[in-house]
Amino acid sequence: MEVGRLLLVLGLVLVVLGLMWLYAPGLLGWFGRLPGDIRIEREGFRLYFPLTSMLLVSLVLSLLLSLLLRWFR
């Protein structure tokens, strides 16, 4: 039963993020352009390594999962 709730909450979060991305793309326009994101562009070569953005995503997901696990215990 708890796994069902967790999947429902995660699904709702994904729906909200999808709607934000679809109808308000300017809200997430800063994502991927943070200081620390590595971007190298040369002729015939493009490297993009979003280091800071992925650290931020990891931090937010860790906090959300921690809160969800505490809520379902």
PQR file of N, CA, C, O and H, with PARSE charges and radii, in Angstrom:
ATOM      1  N   MET A   1       0.824  -1.195   0.000 -0.4000 1.5000
ATOM      2  CA  MET A   1       0.000   0.000   0.000 -0.0000 2.0000
ATOM      3  C   MET A   1       0.869   1.259   0.000  0.5500 1.7000
ATOM      4  O   MET A   1       0.533   2.230  -0.678 -0.5500 1.4000
ATOM      5  N   GLU A   2       1.973   1.264   0.743 -0.4000 1.5000
ATOM      6  CA  GLU A   2       2.820   2.441   0.810 -0.0000 2.0000
ATOM      7  C   GLU A   2       3.529   2.692  -0.505  0.5500 1.7000
ATOM      8  O   GLU A   2       3.757   3.843  -0.879 -0.5500 1.4000
ATOM      9  H   GLU A   2       2.246   0.475   1.294  0.4000 1.0000
ATOM     10  N   VAL A   3       3.882   1.621  -1.212 -0.4000 1.5000
ATOM     11  CA  VAL A   3       4.541   1.786  -2.505 -0.0000 2.0000
ATOM     12  C   VAL A   3       3.579   2.447  -3.483  0.5500 1.7000
ATOM     13  O   VAL A   3       3.995   3.264  -4.304 -0.5500 1.4000
ATOM     14  H   VAL A   3       3.697   0.686  -0.908  0.4000 1.0000
ATOM     15  N   GLY A   4       2.310   2.106  -3.406 -0.4000 1.5000
ATOM     16  CA  GLY A   4       1.309   2.724  -4.260 -0.0000 2.0000
ATOM     17  C   GLY A   4       1.203   4.218  -4.017  0.5500 1.7000
ATOM     18  O   GLY A   4       1.098   5.000  -4.962 -0.5500 1.4000
ATOM     19  H   GLY A   4       1.972   1.442  -2.739  0.4000 1.0000
ATOM     20  N   ARG A   5       1.229   4.611  -2.763 -0.4000 1.5000
ATOM     21  CA  ARG A   5       1.186   6.042  -2.428 -0.0000 2.0000
ATOM     22  C   ARG A   5       2.412   6.761  -2.959  0.5500 1.7000
ATOM     23  O   ARG A   5       2.316   7.854  -3.517 -0.5500 1.4000
ATOM     24  H   ARG A   5       1.314   3.976  -1.996  0.4000 1.0000
ATOM     25  N   LEU A   6       3.563   6.133  -2.777 -0.4000 1.5000
ATOM     26  CA  LEU A   6       4.806   6.736  -3.239 -0.0000 2.0000
ATOM     27  C   LEU A   6       4.785   6.925  -4.751  0.5500 1.7000
ATOM     28  O   LEU A   6       5.182   7.979  -5.249 -0.5500 1.4000
ATOM     29  H   LEU A   6       3.641   5.246  -2.324  0.4000 1.0000
ATOM     30  N   LEU A   7       4.329   5.925  -5.478 -0.4000 1.5000
ATOM     31  CA  LEU A   7       4.235   6.044  -6.928 -0.0000 2.0000
ATOM     32  C   LEU A   7       3.235   7.119  -7.338  0.5500 1.7000
ATOM     33  O   LEU A   7       3.463   7.839  -8.310 -0.5500 1.4000
ATOM     34  H   LEU A   7       4.007   5.069  -5.074  0.4000 1.0000
ATOM     35  N   LEU A   8       2.141   7.232  -6.612 -0.4000 1.5000
ATOM     36  CA  LEU A   8       1.150   8.260  -6.896 -0.0000 2.0000
ATOM     37  C   LEU A   8       1.721   9.661  -6.684  0.5500 1.7000
ATOM     38  O   LEU A   8       1.518  10.546  -7.515 -0.5500 1.4000
ATOM     39  H   LEU A   8       1.956   6.647  -5.822  0.4000 1.0000
ATOM     40  N   VAL A   9       2.424   9.862  -5.593 -0.4000 1.5000
ATOM     41  CA  VAL A   9       3.024  11.165  -5.309 -0.0000 2.0000
ATOM     42  C   VAL A   9       4.088  11.499  -6.354  0.5500 1.7000
ATOM     43  O   VAL A   9       4.131  12.623  -6.854 -0.5500 1.4000
ATOM     44  H   VAL A   9       2.589   9.143  -4.918  0.4000 1.0000
ATOM     45  N   LEU A  10       4.948  10.531  -6.688 -0.4000 1.5000
ATOM     46  CA  LEU A  10       5.974  10.775  -7.699 -0.0000 2.0000
ATOM     47  C   LEU A  10       5.344  11.074  -9.059  0.5500 1.7000
ATOM     48  O   LEU A  10       5.844  11.919  -9.802 -0.5500 1.4000
ATOM     49  H   LEU A  10       4.913   9.618  -6.281  0.4000 1.0000
ATOM     50  N   GLY A  11       4.261  10.391  -9.383 -0.4000 1.5000
ATOM     51  CA  GLY A  11       3.562  10.662 -10.632 -0.0000 2.0000
ATOM     52  C   GLY A  11       2.983  12.066 -10.667  0.5500 1.7000
ATOM     53  O   GLY A  11       3.055  12.746 -11.691 -0.5500 1.4000
ATOM     54  H   GLY A  11       3.855   9.705  -8.779  0.4000 1.0000
ATOM     55  N   LEU A  12       2.410  12.503  -9.554 -0.4000 1.5000
ATOM     56  CA  LEU A  12       1.858  13.857  -9.484 -0.0000 2.0000
ATOM     57  C   LEU A  12       2.961  14.910  -9.597  0.5500 1.7000
ATOM     58  O   LEU A  12       2.771  15.945 -10.236 -0.5500 1.4000
ATOM     59  H   LEU A  12       2.352  11.951  -8.723  0.4000 1.0000
ATOM     60  N   VAL A  13       4.104  14.647  -8.984 -0.4000 1.5000
ATOM     61  CA  VAL A  13       5.232  15.575  -9.094 -0.0000 2.0000
ATOM     62  C   VAL A  13       5.686  15.670 -10.549  0.5500 1.7000
ATOM     63  O   VAL A  13       5.965  16.765 -11.039 -0.5500 1.4000
ATOM     64  H   VAL A  13       4.259  13.806  -8.465  0.4000 1.0000
ATOM     65  N   LEU A  14       5.761  14.546 -11.236 -0.4000 1.5000
ATOM     66  CA  LEU A  14       6.155  14.550 -12.645 -0.0000 2.0000
ATOM     67  C   LEU A  14       5.149  15.300 -13.512  0.5500 1.7000
ATOM     68  O   LEU A  14       5.533  16.011 -14.441 -0.5500 1.4000
ATOM     69  H   LEU A  14       5.535  13.657 -10.838  0.4000 1.0000
ATOM     70  N   VAL A  15       3.875  15.142 -13.213 -0.4000 1.5000
ATOM     71  CA  VAL A  15       2.845  15.857 -13.976 -0.0000 2.0000
ATOM     72  C   VAL A  15       2.982  17.363 -13.768  0.5500 1.7000
ATOM     73  O   VAL A  15       2.896  18.130 -14.727 -0.5500 1.4000
ATOM     74  H   VAL A  15       3.563  14.565 -12.459  0.4000 1.0000
ATOM     75  N   VAL A  16       3.191  17.789 -12.533 -0.4000 1.5000
ATOM     76  CA  VAL A  16       3.345  19.218 -12.248 -0.0000 2.0000
ATOM     77  C   VAL A  16       4.582  19.773 -12.948  0.5500 1.7000
ATOM     78  O   VAL A  16       4.525  20.852 -13.537 -0.5500 1.4000
ATOM     79  H   VAL A  16       3.261  17.166 -11.754  0.4000 1.0000
ATOM     80  N   LEU A  17       5.709  19.042 -12.889 -0.4000 1.5000
ATOM     81  CA  LEU A  17       6.915  19.498 -13.575 -0.0000 2.0000
ATOM     82  C   LEU A  17       6.706  19.550 -15.086  0.5500 1.7000
ATOM     83  O   LEU A  17       7.180  20.476 -15.744 -0.5500 1.4000
ATOM     84  H   LEU A  17       5.755  18.165 -12.411  0.4000 1.0000
ATOM     85  N   GLY A  18       6.011  18.576 -15.636 -0.4000 1.5000
ATOM     86  CA  GLY A  18       5.729  18.573 -17.067 -0.0000 2.0000
ATOM     87  C   GLY A  18       4.863  19.750 -17.480  0.5500 1.7000
ATOM     88  O   GLY A  18       5.112  20.371 -18.514 -0.5500 1.4000
ATOM     89  H   GLY A  18       5.626  17.824 -15.102  0.4000 1.0000
ATOM     90  N   LEU A  19       3.855  20.061 -16.690 -0.4000 1.5000
ATOM     91  CA  LEU A  19       3.002  21.210 -16.995 -0.0000 2.0000
ATOM     92  C   LEU A  19       3.774  22.523 -16.891  0.5500 1.7000
ATOM     93  O   LEU A  19       3.582  23.434 -17.696 -0.5500 1.4000
ATOM     94  H   LEU A  19       3.652  19.557 -15.851  0.4000 1.0000
ATOM     95  N   MET A  20       4.651  22.608 -15.886 -0.4000 1.5000
ATOM     96  CA  MET A  20       5.476  23.817 -15.768 -0.0000 2.0000
ATOM     97  C   MET A  20       6.381  23.967 -16.984  0.5500 1.7000
ATOM     98  O   MET A  20       6.533  25.065 -17.521 -0.5500 1.4000
ATOM     99  H   MET A  20       4.808  21.868 -15.232  0.4000 1.0000
ATOM    100  N   TRP A  21       6.974  22.871 -17.411 -0.4000 1.5000
ATOM    101  CA  TRP A  21       7.887  22.906 -18.547 -0.0000 2.0000
ATOM    102  C   TRP A  21       7.148  23.255 -19.829  0.5500 1.7000
ATOM    103  O   TRP A  21       7.698  23.933 -20.696 -0.5500 1.4000
ATOM    104  H   TRP A  21       6.851  21.980 -16.974  0.4000 1.0000
ATOM    105  N   LEU A  22       5.909  22.799 -19.957 -0.4000 1.5000
ATOM    106  CA  LEU A  22       5.123  23.026 -21.166 -0.0000 2.0000
ATOM    107  C   LEU A  22       4.574  24.452 -21.223  0.5500 1.7000
ATOM    108  O   LEU A  22       4.676  25.112 -22.257 -0.5500 1.4000
ATOM    109  H   LEU A  22       5.462  22.248 -19.252  0.4000 1.0000
ATOM    110  N   TYR A  23       3.996  24.930 -20.126 -0.4000 1.5000
ATOM    111  CA  TYR A  23       3.295  26.207 -20.141 -0.0000 2.0000
ATOM    112  C   TYR A  23       4.096  27.375 -19.595  0.5500 1.7000
ATOM    113  O   TYR A  23       3.720  28.526 -19.816 -0.5500 1.4000
ATOM    114  H   TYR A  23       3.913  24.394 -19.286  0.4000 1.0000
ATOM    115  N   ALA A  24       5.181  27.119 -18.895 -0.4000 1.5000
ATOM    116  CA  ALA A  24       6.007  28.202 -18.356 -0.0000 2.0000
ATOM    117  C   ALA A  24       7.480  27.847 -18.504  0.5500 1.7000
ATOM    118  O   ALA A  24       8.171  27.654 -17.503 -0.5500 1.4000
ATOM    119  H   ALA A  24       5.487  26.184 -18.716  0.4000 1.0000
ATOM    120  N   PRO A  25       7.967  27.759 -19.729 -0.5600 1.5000
ATOM    121  CA  PRO A  25       9.362  27.335 -19.920  0.2800 2.0000
ATOM    122  C   PRO A  25      10.371  28.330 -19.355  0.5500 1.7000
ATOM    123  O   PRO A  25      11.513  27.956 -19.091 -0.5500 1.4000
ATOM    124  N   GLY A  26       9.983  29.571 -19.165 -0.4000 1.5000
ATOM    125  CA  GLY A  26      10.891  30.569 -18.614 -0.0000 2.0000
ATOM    126  C   GLY A  26      11.241  30.319 -17.157  0.5500 1.7000
ATOM    127  O   GLY A  26      12.271  30.797 -16.679 -0.5500 1.4000
ATOM    128  H   GLY A  26       9.055  29.875 -19.379  0.4000 1.0000
ATOM    129  N   LEU A  27      10.398  29.575 -16.439 -0.4000 1.5000
ATOM    130  CA  LEU A  27      10.676  29.303 -15.037 -0.0000 2.0000
ATOM    131  C   LEU A  27      11.898  28.412 -14.855  0.5500 1.7000
ATOM    132  O   LEU A  27      12.604  28.513 -13.852 -0.5500 1.4000
ATOM    133  H   LEU A  27       9.562  29.187 -16.827  0.4000 1.0000
ATOM    134  N   LEU A  28      12.144  27.548 -15.821 -0.4000 1.5000
ATOM    135  CA  LEU A  28      13.288  26.645 -15.733 -0.0000 2.0000
ATOM    136  C   LEU A  28      14.378  27.008 -16.728  0.5500 1.7000
ATOM    137  O   LEU A  28      15.240  26.178 -17.017 -0.5500 1.4000
ATOM    138  H   LEU A  28      11.571  27.466 -16.637  0.4000 1.0000
ATOM    139  N   GLY A  29      14.364  28.222 -17.258 -0.4000 1.5000
ATOM    140  CA  GLY A  29      15.348  28.640 -18.240 -0.0000 2.0000
ATOM    141  C   GLY A  29      16.753  28.761 -17.672  0.5500 1.7000
ATOM    142  O   GLY A  29      17.728  28.675 -18.418 -0.5500 1.4000
ATOM    143  H   GLY A  29      13.664  28.896 -17.023  0.4000 1.0000
ATOM    144  N   TRP A  30      16.872  28.956 -16.388 -0.4000 1.5000
ATOM    145  CA  TRP A  30      18.176  29.084 -15.739 -0.0000 2.0000
ATOM    146  C   TRP A  30      18.848  27.739 -15.570  0.5500 1.7000
ATOM    147  O   TRP A  30      20.067  27.663 -15.415 -0.5500 1.4000
ATOM    148  H   TRP A  30      16.080  29.026 -15.781  0.4000 1.0000
ATOM    149  N   PHE A  31      18.059  26.680 -15.600 -0.4000 1.5000
ATOM    150  CA  PHE A  31      18.604  25.344 -15.351 -0.0000 2.0000
ATOM    151  C   PHE A  31      19.518  24.927 -16.503  0.5500 1.7000
ATOM    152  O   PHE A  31      19.126  24.998 -17.668 -0.5500 1.4000
ATOM    153  H   PHE A  31      17.069  26.742 -15.726  0.4000 1.0000
ATOM    154  N   GLY A  32      20.712  24.500 -16.180 -0.4000 1.5000
ATOM    155  CA  GLY A  32      21.683  24.119 -17.187 -0.0000 2.0000
ATOM    156  C   GLY A  32      22.644  25.230 -17.539  0.5500 1.7000
ATOM    157  O   GLY A  32      23.576  25.031 -18.320 -0.5500 1.4000
ATOM    158  H   GLY A  32      21.030  24.443 -15.234  0.4000 1.0000
ATOM    159  N   ARG A  33      22.423  26.397 -16.967 -0.4000 1.5000
ATOM    160  CA  ARG A  33      23.303  27.541 -17.221 -0.0000 2.0000
ATOM    161  C   ARG A  33      23.868  28.097 -15.914  0.5500 1.7000
ATOM    162  O   ARG A  33      24.174  29.285 -15.810 -0.5500 1.4000
ATOM    163  H   ARG A  33      21.667  26.558 -16.333  0.4000 1.0000
ATOM    164  N   LEU A  34      23.996  27.234 -14.942 -0.4000 1.5000
ATOM    165  CA  LEU A  34      24.511  27.653 -13.645 -0.0000 2.0000
ATOM    166  C   LEU A  34      26.034  27.745 -13.678  0.5500 1.7000
ATOM    167  O   LEU A  34      26.681  27.087 -14.492 -0.5500 1.4000
ATOM    168  H   LEU A  34      23.747  26.269 -15.026  0.4000 1.0000
ATOM    169  N   PRO A  35      26.605  28.560 -12.792 -0.5600 1.5000
ATOM    170  CA  PRO A  35      28.068  28.573 -12.697  0.2800 2.0000
ATOM    171  C   PRO A  35      28.553  27.176 -12.275  0.5500 1.7000
ATOM    172  O   PRO A  35      28.032  26.591 -11.325 -0.5500 1.4000
ATOM    173  N   GLY A  36      29.515  26.675 -12.966 -0.4000 1.5000
ATOM    174  CA  GLY A  36      30.011  25.331 -12.679 -0.0000 2.0000
ATOM    175  C   GLY A  36      29.584  24.314 -13.722  0.5500 1.7000
ATOM    176  O   GLY A  36      30.141  23.218 -13.780 -0.5500 1.4000
ATOM    177  H   GLY A  36      29.938  27.150 -13.738  0.4000 1.0000
ATOM    178  N   ASP A  37      28.612  24.656 -14.540 -0.4000 1.5000
ATOM    179  CA  ASP A  37      28.238  23.804 -15.666 -0.0000 2.0000
ATOM    180  C   ASP A  37      29.283  24.001 -16.761  0.5500 1.7000
ATOM    181  O   ASP A  37      29.543  25.126 -17.186 -0.5500 1.4000
ATOM    182  H   ASP A  37      28.159  25.547 -14.493  0.4000 1.0000
ATOM    183  N   ILE A  38      29.868  22.917 -17.206 -0.4000 1.5000
ATOM    184  CA  ILE A  38      30.980  22.996 -18.155 -0.0000 2.0000
ATOM    185  C   ILE A  38      30.449  22.880 -19.572  0.5500 1.7000
ATOM    186  O   ILE A  38      29.725  21.940 -19.899 -0.5500 1.4000
ATOM    187  H   ILE A  38      29.657  22.002 -16.861  0.4000 1.0000
ATOM    188  N   ARG A  39      30.809  23.832 -20.401 -0.4000 1.5000
ATOM    189  CA  ARG A  39      30.385  23.850 -21.802 -0.0000 2.0000
ATOM    190  C   ARG A  39      31.592  24.186 -22.672  0.5500 1.7000
ATOM    191  O   ARG A  39      32.185  25.257 -22.542 -0.5500 1.4000
ATOM    192  H   ARG A  39      31.398  24.595 -20.136  0.4000 1.0000
ATOM    193  N   ILE A  40      31.946  23.267 -23.552 -0.4000 1.5000
ATOM    194  CA  ILE A  40      33.051  23.472 -24.484 -0.0000 2.0000
ATOM    195  C   ILE A  40      32.495  23.303 -25.892  0.5500 1.7000
ATOM    196  O   ILE A  40      31.987  22.239 -26.247 -0.5500 1.4000
ATOM    197  H   ILE A  40      31.464  22.397 -23.657  0.4000 1.0000
ATOM    198  N   GLU A  41      32.597  24.354 -26.682 -0.4000 1.5000
ATOM    199  CA  GLU A  41      32.114  24.309 -28.065 -0.0000 2.0000
ATOM    200  C   GLU A  41      33.251  24.692 -29.005  0.5500 1.7000
ATOM    201  O   GLU A  41      33.819  25.780 -28.913 -0.5500 1.4000
ATOM    202  H   GLU A  41      33.009  25.218 -26.394  0.4000 1.0000
ATOM    203  N   ARG A  42      33.565  23.779 -29.901 -0.4000 1.5000
ATOM    204  CA  ARG A  42      34.574  24.024 -30.924 -0.0000 2.0000
ATOM    205  C   ARG A  42      34.017  23.554 -32.253  0.5500 1.7000
ATOM    206  O   ARG A  42      32.953  22.938 -32.308 -0.5500 1.4000
ATOM    207  H   ARG A  42      33.103  22.895 -29.976  0.4000 1.0000
ATOM    208  N   GLU A  43      34.714  23.836 -33.283 -0.4000 1.5000
ATOM    209  CA  GLU A  43      34.256  23.434 -34.613 -0.0000 2.0000
ATOM    210  C   GLU A  43      34.191  21.908 -34.700  0.5500 1.7000
ATOM    211  O   GLU A  43      35.205  21.224 -34.564 -0.5500 1.4000
ATOM    212  H   GLU A  43      35.579  24.336 -33.238  0.4000 1.0000
ATOM    213  N   GLY A  44      33.010  21.397 -34.922 -0.4000 1.5000
ATOM    214  CA  GLY A  44      32.798  19.962 -35.055 -0.0000 2.0000
ATOM    215  C   GLY A  44      32.785  19.206 -33.737  0.5500 1.7000
ATOM    216  O   GLY A  44      32.775  17.975 -33.731 -0.5500 1.4000
ATOM    217  H   GLY A  44      32.185  21.953 -35.031  0.4000 1.0000
ATOM    218  N   PHE A  45      32.785  19.923 -32.624 -0.4000 1.5000
ATOM    219  CA  PHE A  45      32.827  19.274 -31.312 -0.0000 2.0000
ATOM    220  C   PHE A  45      32.050  20.108 -30.306  0.5500 1.7000
ATOM    221  O   PHE A  45      32.191  21.329 -30.240 -0.5500 1.4000
ATOM    222  H   PHE A  45      32.794  20.923 -32.629  0.4000 1.0000
ATOM    223  N   ARG A  46      31.240  19.432 -29.539 -0.4000 1.5000
ATOM    224  CA  ARG A  46      30.463  20.113 -28.510 -0.0000 2.0000
ATOM    225  C   ARG A  46      30.402  19.207 -27.277  0.5500 1.7000
ATOM    226  O   ARG A  46      29.982  18.054 -27.367 -0.5500 1.4000
ATOM    227  H   ARG A  46      31.125  18.440 -29.592  0.4000 1.0000
ATOM    228  N   LEU A  47      30.820  19.732 -26.137 -0.4000 1.5000
ATOM    229  CA  LEU A  47      30.783  18.988 -24.882 -0.0000 2.0000
ATOM    230  C   LEU A  47      30.016  19.817 -23.869  0.5500 1.7000
ATOM    231  O   LEU A  47      30.293  21.000 -23.674 -0.5500 1.4000
ATOM    232  H   LEU A  47      31.162  20.669 -26.063  0.4000 1.0000
ATOM    233  N   TYR A  48      29.056  19.185 -23.235 -0.4000 1.5000
ATOM    234  CA  TYR A  48      28.272  19.858 -22.214 -0.0000 2.0000
ATOM    235  C   TYR A  48      28.197  18.942 -21.009  0.5500 1.7000
ATOM    236  O   TYR A  48      27.682  17.828 -21.103 -0.5500 1.4000
ATOM    237  H   TYR A  48      28.830  18.224 -23.393  0.4000 1.0000
ATOM    238  N   PHE A  49      28.704  19.400 -19.888 -0.4000 1.5000
ATOM    239  CA  PHE A  49      28.726  18.626 -18.653 -0.0000 2.0000
ATOM    240  C   PHE A  49      28.092  19.470 -17.552  0.5500 1.7000
ATOM    241  O   PHE A  49      28.765  20.313 -16.958 -0.5500 1.4000
ATOM    242  H   PHE A  49      29.123  20.305 -19.812  0.4000 1.0000
ATOM    243  N   PRO A  50      26.797  19.255 -17.268 -0.5600 1.5000
ATOM    244  CA  PRO A  50      26.076  20.101 -16.293  0.2800 2.0000
ATOM    245  C   PRO A  50      26.353  19.688 -14.847  0.5500 1.7000
ATOM    246  O   PRO A  50      25.468  19.168 -14.168 -0.5500 1.4000
ATOM    247  N   LEU A  51      27.550  19.913 -14.389 -0.4000 1.5000
ATOM    248  CA  LEU A  51      27.975  19.471 -13.067 -0.0000 2.0000
ATOM    249  C   LEU A  51      27.145  20.111 -11.952  0.5500 1.7000
ATOM    250  O   LEU A  51      26.578  19.397 -11.124 -0.5500 1.4000
ATOM    251  H   LEU A  51      28.269  20.336 -14.940  0.4000 1.0000
ATOM    252  N   THR A  52      27.064  21.415 -11.917 -0.4000 1.5000
ATOM    253  CA  THR A  52      26.325  22.113 -10.863 -0.0000 2.0000
ATOM    254  C   THR A  52      24.833  21.807 -10.920  0.5500 1.7000
ATOM    255  O   THR A  52      24.195  21.631  -9.882 -0.5500 1.4000
ATOM    256  H   THR A  52      27.524  21.995 -12.590  0.4000 1.0000
ATOM    257  N   SER A  53      24.282  21.744 -12.110 -0.4000 1.5000
ATOM    258  CA  SER A  53      22.851  21.453 -12.250 -0.0000 2.0000
ATOM    259  C   SER A  53      22.519  20.064 -11.725  0.5500 1.7000
ATOM    260  O   SER A  53      21.496  19.877 -11.066 -0.5500 1.4000
ATOM    261  H   SER A  53      24.800  21.888 -12.953  0.4000 1.0000
ATOM    262  N   MET A  54      23.377  19.089 -12.012 -0.4000 1.5000
ATOM    263  CA  MET A  54      23.114  17.731 -11.544 -0.0000 2.0000
ATOM    264  C   MET A  54      23.307  17.606 -10.034  0.5500 1.7000
ATOM    265  O   MET A  54      22.611  16.828  -9.381 -0.5500 1.4000
ATOM    266  H   MET A  54      24.208  19.241 -12.547  0.4000 1.0000
ATOM    267  N   LEU A  55      24.250  18.369  -9.476 -0.4000 1.5000
ATOM    268  CA  LEU A  55      24.384  18.386  -8.015 -0.0000 2.0000
ATOM    269  C   LEU A  55      23.134  18.977  -7.367  0.5500 1.7000
ATOM    270  O   LEU A  55      22.680  18.497  -6.329 -0.5500 1.4000
ATOM    271  H   LEU A  55      24.815  19.001 -10.006  0.4000 1.0000
ATOM    272  N   LEU A  56      22.589  20.007  -7.978 -0.4000 1.5000
ATOM    273  CA  LEU A  56      21.355  20.607  -7.467 -0.0000 2.0000
ATOM    274  C   LEU A  56      20.189  19.630  -7.562  0.5500 1.7000
ATOM    275  O   LEU A  56      19.402  19.515  -6.622 -0.5500 1.4000
ATOM    276  H   LEU A  56      22.958  20.397  -8.821  0.4000 1.0000
ATOM    277  N   VAL A  57      20.070  18.931  -8.677 -0.4000 1.5000
ATOM    278  CA  VAL A  57      19.010  17.929  -8.846 -0.0000 2.0000
ATOM    279  C   VAL A  57      19.170  16.825  -7.812  0.5500 1.7000
ATOM    280  O   VAL A  57      18.185  16.389  -7.215 -0.5500 1.4000
ATOM    281  H   VAL A  57      20.709  19.025  -9.440  0.4000 1.0000
ATOM    282  N   SER A  58      20.387  16.371  -7.594 -0.4000 1.5000
ATOM    283  CA  SER A  58      20.647  15.328  -6.609 -0.0000 2.0000
ATOM    284  C   SER A  58      20.252  15.777  -5.204  0.5500 1.7000
ATOM    285  O   SER A  58      19.650  15.009  -4.454 -0.5500 1.4000
ATOM    286  H   SER A  58      21.187  16.725  -8.078  0.4000 1.0000
ATOM    287  N   LEU A  59      20.584  16.996  -4.852 -0.4000 1.5000
ATOM    288  CA  LEU A  59      20.236  17.533  -3.536 -0.0000 2.0000
ATOM    289  C   LEU A  59      18.730  17.617  -3.356  0.5500 1.7000
ATOM    290  O   LEU A  59      18.205  17.205  -2.321 -0.5500 1.4000
ATOM    291  H   LEU A  59      21.073  17.620  -5.461  0.4000 1.0000
ATOM    292  N   VAL A  60      18.033  18.143  -4.347 -0.4000 1.5000
ATOM    293  CA  VAL A  60      16.570  18.288  -4.260 -0.0000 2.0000
ATOM    294  C   VAL A  60      15.896  16.922  -4.188  0.5500 1.7000
ATOM    295  O   VAL A  60      14.989  16.727  -3.378 -0.5500 1.4000
ATOM    296  H   VAL A  60      18.459  18.478  -5.188  0.4000 1.0000
ATOM    297  N   LEU A  61      16.324  15.972  -5.022 -0.4000 1.5000
ATOM    298  CA  LEU A  61      15.724  14.636  -4.990 -0.0000 2.0000
ATOM    299  C   LEU A  61      16.006  13.930  -3.672  0.5500 1.7000
ATOM    300  O   LEU A  61      15.135  13.233  -3.151 -0.5500 1.4000
ATOM    301  H   LEU A  61      17.061  16.130  -5.680  0.4000 1.0000
ATOM    302  N   SER A  62      17.198  14.094  -3.127 -0.4000 1.5000
ATOM    303  CA  SER A  62      17.520  13.490  -1.831 -0.0000 2.0000
ATOM    304  C   SER A  62      16.632  14.050  -0.728  0.5500 1.7000
ATOM    305  O   SER A  62      16.134  13.304   0.115 -0.5500 1.4000
ATOM    306  H   SER A  62      17.906  14.660  -3.551  0.4000 1.0000
ATOM    307  N   LEU A  63      16.436  15.359  -0.737 -0.4000 1.5000
ATOM    308  CA  LEU A  63      15.563  15.968   0.272 -0.0000 2.0000
ATOM    309  C   LEU A  63      14.114  15.513   0.111  0.5500 1.7000
ATOM    310  O   LEU A  63      13.443  15.205   1.096 -0.5500 1.4000
ATOM    311  H   LEU A  63      16.840  15.965  -1.422  0.4000 1.0000
ATOM    312  N   LEU A  64      13.634  15.472  -1.129 -0.4000 1.5000
ATOM    313  CA  LEU A  64      12.257  15.038  -1.364 -0.0000 2.0000
ATOM    314  C   LEU A  64      12.044  13.591  -0.952  0.5500 1.7000
ATOM    315  O   LEU A  64      11.051  13.272  -0.298 -0.5500 1.4000
ATOM    316  H   LEU A  64      14.179  15.722  -1.930  0.4000 1.0000
ATOM    317  N   LEU A  65      12.961  12.716  -1.328 -0.4000 1.5000
ATOM    318  CA  LEU A  65      12.818  11.310  -0.951 -0.0000 2.0000
ATOM    319  C   LEU A  65      12.917  11.118   0.553  0.5500 1.7000
ATOM    320  O   LEU A  65      12.215  10.280   1.119 -0.5500 1.4000
ATOM    321  H   LEU A  65      13.768  12.975  -1.859  0.4000 1.0000
ATOM    322  N   SER A  66      13.783  11.887   1.207 -0.4000 1.5000
ATOM    323  CA  SER A  66      13.884  11.809   2.661 -0.0000 2.0000
ATOM    324  C   SER A  66      12.572  12.234   3.321  0.5500 1.7000
ATOM    325  O   SER A  66      12.104  11.589   4.260 -0.5500 1.4000
ATOM    326  H   SER A  66      14.353  12.567   0.747  0.4000 1.0000
ATOM    327  N   LEU A  67      11.986  13.320   2.824 -0.4000 1.5000
ATOM    328  CA  LEU A  67      10.702  13.770   3.380 -0.0000 2.0000
ATOM    329  C   LEU A  67       9.588  12.769   3.104  0.5500 1.7000
ATOM    330  O   LEU A  67       8.755  12.514   3.973 -0.5500 1.4000
ATOM    331  H   LEU A  67      12.366  13.844   2.061  0.4000 1.0000
ATOM    332  N   LEU A  68       9.568  12.202   1.906 -0.4000 1.5000
ATOM    333  CA  LEU A  68       8.533  11.225   1.576 -0.0000 2.0000
ATOM    334  C   LEU A  68       8.661   9.965   2.428  0.5500 1.7000
ATOM    335  O   LEU A  68       7.656   9.427   2.894 -0.5500 1.4000
ATOM    336  H   LEU A  68      10.245  12.409   1.200  0.4000 1.0000
ATOM    337  N   LEU A  69       9.876   9.498   2.631 -0.4000 1.5000
ATOM    338  CA  LEU A  69      10.067   8.304   3.456 -0.0000 2.0000
ATOM    339  C   LEU A  69       9.680   8.557   4.904  0.5500 1.7000
ATOM    340  O   LEU A  69       9.120   7.674   5.555 -0.5500 1.4000
ATOM    341  H   LEU A  69      10.692   9.935   2.252  0.4000 1.0000
ATOM    342  N   ARG A  70       9.966   9.738   5.415 -0.4000 1.5000
ATOM    343  CA  ARG A  70       9.530  10.072   6.778 -0.0000 2.0000
ATOM    344  C   ARG A  70       8.022  10.179   6.864  0.5500 1.7000
ATOM    345  O   ARG A  70       7.429   9.819   7.881 -0.5500 1.4000
ATOM    346  H   ARG A  70      10.421  10.455   4.887  0.4000 1.0000
ATOM    347  N   TRP A  71       7.390  10.675   5.799 -0.4000 1.5000
ATOM    348  CA  TRP A  71       5.943  10.855   5.803 -0.0000 2.0000
ATOM    349  C   TRP A  71       5.222   9.516   5.761  0.5500 1.7000
ATOM    350  O   TRP A  71       4.153   9.371   6.353 -0.5500 1.4000
ATOM    351  H   TRP A  71       7.872  10.968   4.973  0.4000 1.0000
ATOM    352  N   PHE A  72       5.799   8.528   5.063 -0.4000 1.5000
ATOM    353  CA  PHE A  72       5.138   7.242   4.917 -0.0000 2.0000
ATOM    354  C   PHE A  72       5.467   6.261   6.042  0.5500 1.7000
ATOM    355  O   PHE A  72       4.898   5.170   6.062 -0.5500 1.4000
ATOM    356  H   PHE A  72       6.667   8.646   4.581  0.4000 1.0000
ATOM    357  N   ARG A  73       6.342   6.590   6.964 -0.4000 1.5000
ATOM    358  CA  ARG A  73       6.668   5.681   8.070 -0.0000 2.0000
ATOM    359  C   ARG A  73       5.677   5.781   9.173  0.5500 1.7000
ATOM    360  O   ARG A  73       5.802   5.084  10.180 -0.5500 1.4000
ATOM    361  H   ARG A  73       6.804   7.476   6.949  0.4000 1.0000
TER
END
